[in-house]
Amino acid sequence: MTRSLLRLIAATLFSAAALADTVKVDNPWVRATAPGQKVAGGFMTLTADADMVLVGGTSPASKHIELHFMRMENGVMEMRELKEIPLPKGKAVSLEPGGLHVMFIGLKNPIREGQKVPLTLSVKGPDGKRRSIGVEAEARRTSVH
């Protein structure tokens, strides 16, 4: 093989590896809070290009981030912390009010409508390695149903 062909093959393989195991984040937002409120919900749609797992996150807006699941059953709200949220290859996973979501715990300041809230998600790839995904979530005021 010629050197130029080897370089082309190497560049192609490197580019494919650099693009592998990514998570697309759509419509990230966080619920605006009232003064004194110490928690807020974060929502978005995640689509992974390989079987991955959301395992947590961090934000300068709060002391820590938790993954949660919420549902209403027989008129009773159940909410619990999850250790991880599976992100099956090619399937959009919605984090939304009343379901799976990210909780900002121990807010350092109120979150105002229109504010951009930085969030770094931590995902575990099929190789077991953790990756960080930077997200900027816009604060929205929504009514609670």
C-alpha positions as CSV (number, residue, x, y, z in Angstrom):
1,M,0.0,0.0,0.0
2,T,1.1,3.5,-0.6
3,R,1.8,5.9,2.3
4,S,-1.1,8.2,1.2
5,L,-3.5,5.3,1.3
6,L,-2.3,4.2,4.7
7,R,-2.7,7.8,6.0
8,L,-6.2,8.0,4.5
9,I,-7.1,4.7,6.2
10,A,-5.6,5.8,9.6
11,A,-7.4,9.2,9.4
12,T,-10.7,7.4,8.6
13,L,-10.3,5.0,11.5
14,F,-9.3,7.8,13.9
15,S,-12.3,9.9,12.8
16,A,-14.7,7.1,13.4
17,A,-13.3,6.4,16.8
18,A,-13.6,10.0,17.8
19,L,-17.2,10.1,16.8
20,A,-18.1,6.8,18.4
21,D,-20.2,6.5,21.6
22,T,-21.8,9.9,21.7
23,V,-25.1,11.0,23.3
24,K,-27.2,13.6,21.6
25,V,-29.0,16.0,24.0
26,D,-32.2,17.7,22.8
27,N,-34.3,20.4,24.5
28,P,-32.5,20.6,27.9
29,W,-34.3,22.8,30.4
30,V,-34.6,23.2,34.2
31,R,-37.7,24.3,36.1
32,A,-37.3,27.9,37.5
33,T,-37.7,28.1,41.3
34,A,-39.2,30.2,44.0
35,P,-36.9,32.0,46.5
36,G,-35.8,29.6,49.2
37,Q,-36.5,26.5,47.1
38,K,-33.6,24.0,47.4
39,V,-34.3,21.6,44.6
40,A,-35.2,21.8,40.9
41,G,-35.9,19.3,38.2
42,G,-34.0,19.1,34.9
43,F,-35.4,17.7,31.8
44,M,-34.2,16.7,28.3
45,T,-34.2,14.0,25.6
46,L,-31.1,11.8,25.3
47,T,-30.2,9.6,22.3
48,A,-27.1,7.5,22.4
49,D,-25.4,6.0,19.4
50,A,-24.4,2.9,21.4
51,D,-25.8,1.2,24.5
52,M,-24.8,3.6,27.3
53,V,-26.0,4.5,30.8
54,L,-26.5,7.9,32.4
55,V,-24.9,7.6,35.8
56,G,-25.0,11.1,37.2
57,G,-23.9,14.7,36.8
58,T,-22.7,17.9,38.4
59,S,-23.7,21.5,38.2
60,P,-22.2,24.7,39.8
61,A,-25.9,25.6,40.5
62,S,-26.3,22.9,43.1
63,K,-24.4,20.9,45.7
64,H,-25.1,17.7,43.8
65,I,-27.2,16.0,41.1
66,E,-29.4,13.0,41.5
67,L,-31.2,10.8,38.9
68,H,-34.9,10.4,39.8
69,F,-38.0,8.5,38.7
70,M,-41.5,9.8,39.5
71,R,-44.9,8.5,38.9
72,M,-48.5,8.7,40.1
73,E,-50.1,5.5,41.2
74,N,-53.6,5.3,42.6
75,G,-53.5,9.0,43.5
76,V,-50.1,8.7,45.3
77,M,-46.9,10.2,44.0
78,E,-43.9,8.0,44.2
79,M,-40.4,9.5,43.6
80,R,-37.2,7.6,44.1
81,E,-33.5,8.1,43.3
82,L,-32.0,5.9,40.6
83,K,-28.4,4.8,40.4
84,E,-28.5,4.9,36.6
85,I,-30.8,5.4,33.6
86,P,-30.2,3.1,30.6
87,L,-29.7,4.8,27.2
88,P,-30.4,2.0,24.7
89,K,-28.7,2.5,21.3
90,G,-30.7,4.7,19.0
91,K,-33.7,5.1,21.3
92,A,-34.7,8.5,22.5
93,V,-35.0,8.5,26.3
94,S,-37.1,11.4,27.6
95,L,-36.4,13.0,31.0
96,E,-39.6,14.9,31.6
97,P,-41.9,16.1,34.4
98,G,-43.8,13.2,35.9
99,G,-41.2,10.6,34.8
100,L,-37.4,10.2,34.6
101,H,-35.5,13.4,35.5
102,V,-32.4,15.0,36.9
103,M,-32.7,16.6,40.3
104,F,-30.6,19.6,41.3
105,I,-30.2,19.1,45.0
106,G,-29.1,21.9,47.4
107,L,-29.5,24.9,45.1
108,K,-27.0,27.6,45.8
109,N,-29.3,30.4,44.5
110,P,-32.8,30.5,43.0
111,I,-33.0,29.6,39.3
112,R,-34.7,32.4,37.4
113,E,-36.7,32.1,34.3
114,G,-34.5,32.5,31.2
115,Q,-31.3,31.7,33.1
116,K,-28.8,29.4,31.5
117,V,-27.9,26.6,34.0
118,P,-24.7,24.6,33.2
119,L,-24.9,20.8,33.8
120,T,-22.3,18.2,33.1
121,L,-23.8,14.7,32.6
122,S,-21.8,11.6,33.3
123,V,-22.4,8.6,31.0
124,K,-20.9,5.2,31.0
125,G,-20.1,3.7,27.6
126,P,-20.2,0.1,26.4
127,D,-16.5,-0.1,27.2
128,G,-17.2,0.8,30.9
129,K,-15.5,4.2,30.6
130,R,-17.2,7.3,31.9
131,R,-17.6,10.3,29.6
132,S,-18.8,13.8,30.4
133,I,-21.3,15.7,28.4
134,G,-21.6,19.5,28.8
135,V,-25.2,20.8,28.7
136,E,-26.7,24.3,29.1
137,A,-30.3,24.1,30.3
138,E,-32.6,27.1,30.0
139,A,-34.8,27.8,33.0
140,R,-38.5,27.8,32.3
141,R,-41.4,28.6,34.5
142,T,-44.1,25.9,34.2
143,S,-47.3,25.2,36.0
144,V,-47.4,22.0,38.1
145,H,-50.3,19.7,37.3
